[in-house]
Amino acid sequence: MNLSIQPLTTNQICAMLQWQYDGPYALYNMQTNDEAGQIAFFSDPANGYFAIVNEIGEFLGTCNYGADGRVPGGTYDDSAIDIGISMRPDLTGKGNGHIYAAAVFNFARQHYPTLNLRVTIAEFNGRSQRVCEKHGFQITQRFVRESDQRPFVIMTGQ
């Protein structure tokens, strides 16, 4: 599978806002009370959001680079670029996370070559943690998000 990272389109943002994850992964469901505001946020290049697409242009997921990858309660500095990754709900749990992560991390290495890479993951999300470990990331911090007392881990890699 050949993946690329591209700017998000309005249609992709609207699709992403409708994604619904099951069980504990519902944590990642978007609140769409202000669709116009969310479209403006996700399409603003300053917020670092991109689409993950395959070789035929199919929209598979999103990634982001920058401060929006941080979770309140964690301790962050400027030695790393914060990265977020999301996959379409129907594509999760099928063993392809390492392929998506490789594309996202390679893009980061090309565009932020002097920084380490950092991800923040809900502690229950062992699948995402295992994917990151396969890419050389290690847990460097554990913390509890202030708003709901949910535990998270911060993992860093190069």
LINSUL-V983316 format. One record per backbone hydrogen bond with DSSP energy under -1.0 kcal/mol. NH is the residue of the N-H (numbers start at 1). CO is the residue of the C=O. Records with the same first field share a line. If there is no record, write none. Layout:
NH=CO, CO
//
This chain:
4=53
6=51
13=9
14=10
15=11
16=12
17=13
18=15
19=16
25=22
26=23
27=24
28=25
29=26
38=34
39=35
40=36
41=37
42=38
43=39
47=44
48=45
50=63
51=6
52=61
53=4
54=58
57=54
60=52
61=52
62=86
63=50
64=84
65=48
66=82
69=66
70=67
74=71
81=116
83=118
84=64
86=62
88=60
91=88
92=89
100=96
101=97
102=98
103=99
104=100
105=101
106=102
107=103
108=104
109=105
110=106
111=107
112=108
115=112
116=79
117=157
118=81
119=155
121=153
123=151
125=122
126=124
129=125
130=126
131=127
132=128
133=129
134=130
136=133
137=132
138=156
140=154
141=154
143=152
145=150
149=145
152=143
153=121
154=141
155=119
156=138
157=117
//
